[in-house]
């Protein structure tokens, strides 16, 4: 007869939140060597441009990820709150969205926004990583999909440091292109607070809590692997795949 496995009791809310924050402390991509180089002013112009080109694929896929989460939700109140994330990225008649702001960042860095929008220079491994995030959201239950978005808990400090570093250490970068990061300084804490409250209140068992932690950890690993691909192609060893013969 097989023995049953008894899980520990569920964590109280404050302990669950602490566990989530511990994931960020251990695995968030702010500690990745590529980000450290960026914030030390040690990237070349082409390396920073490559990050902008490739990170755009993540920005481009985020509204689709959020649309999947909307489709999973039955609660109108949840949907009314979550749809704001899509508007934040796509914009509306009243304001410019994050995708358009990112293309202005590309232009500020000396790139052709239309070329960035074409996705032709997105590394294969970056596509795999970002698409894995969309797949995670599509295949997990709603609460785990929401938990995967909680890397927003760790983003504001990174965004603030990034704005300061880019302004100070990359004088060739037009400062007008940094509006995306300035906007996220307000948007990320708001989104994180809503998502965190939802996850905490919808994970009454230890098993559900552990699966939410796993989803958040997987998202951190995906963001890390995205930077792995850029670092491998453009920093060390600098082996970019030959996808763009004649494009440059």
Residue pairs with C-beta under 8 A, 6 or more apart in sequence:
7 205
7 206
7 207
7 210
8 206
9 206
10 16
10 203
10 204
10 205
10 206
10 208
10 209
11 19
11 206
11 209
13 200
16 199
16 200
16 203
16 209
17 196
17 200
19 209
19 213
20 147
20 150
20 153
20 196
20 199
20 212
20 213
20 216
21 153
21 154
23 213
23 216
23 217
23 220
24 151
24 153
24 154
24 220
27 217
27 220
27 221
27 224
28 151
28 154
28 158
28 220
28 223
29 35
29 220
29 223
29 224
29 226
29 227
30 154
30 157
30 158
30 161
32 224
32 227
32 228
32 231
33 227
33 231
33 235
34 43
34 51
34 227
34 230
34 231
34 235
35 158
35 227
37 43
37 47
37 235
38 48
38 51
38 162
38 165
38 166
39 161
39 162
39 165
39 169
40 165
40 169
41 165
41 168
41 169
41 170
43 51
43 170
43 235
45 109
45 110
45 172
46 234
47 234
47 235
48 109
48 170
48 173
49 106
49 109
49 110
49 111
50 121
50 230
50 233
50 234
51 230
51 234
52 102
52 105
52 106
52 109
52 111
52 116
53 106
53 111
53 116
53 121
53 122
54 121
54 122
54 123
54 126
54 226
54 229
54 230
55 102
55 226
56 102
56 103
56 106
56 116
56 117
56 119
56 122
57 119
57 122
57 126
57 127
57 130
58 126
58 130
58 133
58 226
59 89
59 98
59 99
59 102
60 99
60 119
61 130
61 131
61 133
61 134
62 85
62 89
62 98
63 85
63 86
63 89
63 90
63 99
64 134
65 133
65 134
65 137
66 82
66 83
66 85
66 86
66 89
67 86
68 134
68 137
68 138
68 145
69 82
69 137
69 142
69 145
69 146
69 149
70 79
70 82
70 83
70 86
72 141
72 142
72 145
73 79
73 82
73 142
78 198
81 194
85 191
87 97
88 97
88 98
88 183
88 187
89 97
89 98
89 99
90 97
90 99
91 97
91 98
91 99
91 100
98 180
98 183
98 184
101 179
101 180
101 183
102 180
103 113
103 116
103 117
104 113
104 176
104 177
104 179
104 180
105 177
105 178
105 179
105 180
106 112
106 113
106 116
106 177
107 113
107 174
107 177
108 173
108 174
108 175
108 176
108 177
108 178
109 173
109 174
109 177
110 172
115 121
120 243
120 244
120 247
121 243
121 244
121 247
123 229
123 230
123 233
123 240
123 241
124 229
124 241
124 243
125 225
125 226
125 228
125 229
125 232
126 226
126 229
126 230
129 222
129 223
129 225
129 226
129 229
130 222
130 226
132 222
133 148
133 219
133 222
136 145
136 148
136 215
136 218
136 219
136 222
137 145
137 148
140 148
140 211
140 215
141 211
142 202
143 198
143 199
143 202
143 203
143 208
143 212
144 211
144 212
144 214
144 215
145 215
146 195
146 198
146 199
147 195
147 199
147 211
147 212
147 213
147 215
147 216
148 215
148 216
148 218
148 219
149 191
149 195
149 219
150 192
150 195
150 196
150 199
150 216
150 219
151 216
151 219
151 220
151 223
152 188
152 189
152 191
152 192
152 195
153 192
153 196
155 184
155 188
155 192
156 184
156 185
156 188
156 189
159 181
159 184
159 185
159 188
160 185
162 181
163 178
163 181
163 182
163 185
166 173
166 178
166 181
167 175
167 178
199 212
202 208
203 209
203 212
232 239
233 239
233 240
233 241
234 240
